[in-house]
């Protein structure tokens, strides 16, 4: 086990104890309807494909730099981080309109990192604990596949999903990861939202 993994799991254990001391667990959460779910927000480290209709020379594949900015032909030092792809496309159109008549721009995110509040974090007894960029319609099963499942010491059915709700504050939900992964119980699968944290504790022997 690496030093980083040990620290990650120790931190997860501390979070579980702290959360367990201050609140109770609710049933698996419901998520908003598809048309009400958050739109992906671009973050540093993302890769973008920018298409300018009928102007291939102005189209480009670019990374979002650590400072959150991008540069493409005729558009330099434009802030991309914190915007949705349609918002960024509109900003690019506004700049290009000085040089191109009625530009039409499409922005596609081809590589995802995202800001912290757009990530899903899996800590504790996951095989590879990590922060994942949120994907539309992402579920606990998707997250478990991405982190390689659980360790032999995981208490998957005692895992906790922590979610920050705008009007209700922090909520905790019990999730049954063992049932989902080992028994194929699809009812144990739960939809995720940006900012969710999945905490997997060690089993008790």
N, C-alpha and C positions, 0 to 999 in steps of 0.2 A: 504493500500500500504506500503510495507516495505521501510526502509531507503535506502537499496541497489537499489531497483527498482526506487525510486525517483531520486537518483543520476544518475542511468543509463539513465533515460529518459531526465534529465536535460543535461547530456553530449551529448546525441543524438541531442537535440534541438540546442545546440551550434554548433555541427558539421554541421547540416543542414544550419544554418545561414552562417557559414564560407564558406561552399562549394558553396552555392547559390550566395555569393558575388563575387566569383572569376571565375566562369565558367558557361557555359550553359549546357543544357541537350541534349543528343542525343537520337535517337531512340533505341529500344531494341537491345542489342548487339548480334552479331553472335559469336558462339563458334567454336573452331577448330573441325575438323573431329575427330571421335573416336580414330583413330590411332595416332592423333597428340596431344591428351589431356595429361596433366601432369600425371605422374605415382605417386601413393601415396607414400609419404615419411614417414617413421616410426618416431614417436616422443615419448618423455617421457610420461609414463602413458598408452601406448598401451599394449595390451596383444598379445603375439605371440604363435603360435603353430608351433613347429619345428620338422619336420620329417626327420629322417636319414634312408634312404632305407636299409632294411635288418639289421638294428641295432636298434631295439626298445628300448634297454637300454640307448641309447644315445638320443632318441627323448624326447621332453619335452614341457610342456606348461609353459611359463615364462612371467613375466611382464617386461616392460622396466622401469628401475629405474629412479628416478628424475635426476640422473647424465647421463642418456642416455645409460647406459650399461646393458648388460645381462650376465648371467652365466648359462651354461648347463654342463652336464658331459663332462669332458676333455677340455672344453672351458670356461675360466673364464675371467671376466672383459673385455668382447668384446664390443666395441662401436656399438650400433645399431641405435641410433637416427641420423637422417639426411641421412639414406640410404633407398633405395627401398628394398622391400622383396627379389628380385633376387640378389641385391648387397650384402645383408647380408648373403644370402645362400651361395654365392661364398666365402665370407670371412670365414664362418664356415667350408666350405669344405677345404679351405686352411689350417686351423688349424688342422682339424681332419685328414688330409692326413698324418700327422706325426704318427698317431696311427692306422688308418684304410686305407685299400687299396681302392683307387678310391671311396671315399665317395660321395654319391648323396644326397643333402639336399634340402628340400622344406620348405619355410617359408610362413606361412599364418597369416595375421593379423586378430585376432578374436575379439579384442576390440580396438576401435579407440579413440584416443585423438588427436594426431598429433601436430606438431609444429605450431606456430601462423600463419605462411604464408600458411599453409595447411587447415586453418579453414575458415568457413563462419560465419560472425557476423551479428546478427539481433538486431538492437537497436531501441529505440523509443517506439511507441505504439503497440508493440507485447504483447501478453498475458504473455509470459515468455521470455523476451529478454535474449539472450545468444549467446555464441560462439559454433558452431557446427563443428565437424570434417567433412571435405569434403569427399563426396562419389562420385565414378565414375558416371557420368550422372546425378548428382544432379541438381534439378531444384528449382525455387522459390516455387512451390507448395510443394515440399518435405520439404523445410525450414519452410514454414508456418505451416505445419502439426506438425513438431517437436517442434515449439514454441507455439502451441496451438491456432494459429490464431491471430486475432487482437482484441484490446480492443474496447469498444463502442465509444471511443474518437478518433479512428484512421481515418486518411485521406488516405485510402489505395491506391487510384488512384493518389495520389501525392507522393507515395513512390519513393525513389531514390536508385539505385544500383550504388555503387562506385567500380570501378575496376582499378587496376594498371596494365598498359600494358608495357611490356619491352621497346618497341621502341617509344611509344606514350605518356607515362606518365599516370597520373591519368585521368580517364574518368568517366563521370556521365551519367546515363541513367534513364529515367522515366519508372517506372513499374506500371502496373495497377492491384494491388492486389485485390481491391474491385471487379473489373470485373471478376477476376479469381475465387475468393472464393464465391462471392454472386450470380454471374450470370453464373458461369460455363463456362466462355469464355476461352477455352483452348489456344486461340491465345495469351492470355495475359501471358501465362506461359513462363518462360525464363530459359535457361540453365545457370548454375552457374559454376564458376571456383574457385580454391583455392585462398583465400585472399579476396574474394568479401565481401562487406559490404552492407547490406540492411538497409536503414534508413526510418522509418515510422513516419511521423510527426503527430501532433494533427490536428483534423479538425478545421476549422474556423467556429464559430457560429455567 
